[in-house]
Amino acid sequence: MRAITPELRKQLIEDIMQQHDMGNETLGTSIRRLRLEVTGLDQDTFATMCNMSTKALYLIENDKGNPTISTVEAILRKFGLRLGLTMRAATTYTPVSGQHKPVSKTPARGSSPQRTYAGQLTRVTTRKAAAQTKLKDGDNDPAK
């Protein structure tokens, strides 16, 4: 463990929280920064402190794992932090009511009649043409 002043520790944690809140860092990157910059511990020692395997911590830090909420809480608790909800820093565009424009020109699912595919269209057209030909031939042929 690295010896840092309480003020520096608080400043580091606030910086990491801010970077994560702004969307500049993922949860895994923030956890890795907390572990390295605040505690200075290696993965094996920190994983033991959190009662988890080194591989699990590695996967979380590299955003490849799928940790439970309680696992993330256990990690954050070591730094006096909690998992919670915050507003996104960047606001998304929401159209003014009455000015909604569809994303694509294709109709919404279920609003159009059953679609035919090129192969089906050819077979149906061929059958209709054959049936009409038989009818015409049958009407004009007196032998039948």
Secondary structure by P-SEA (a helix, b strand, c coil): cccccaaaaaaaaaaaaaaaaaccccaaaaaaaaacccccccaaaaaaaacccaaaaaaaaaccccccaaaaaaaaaaacbbbbbbcccccccccccccccccccccccccccccccaaaaaaaaaaaaaaaaaaaaaaacccc
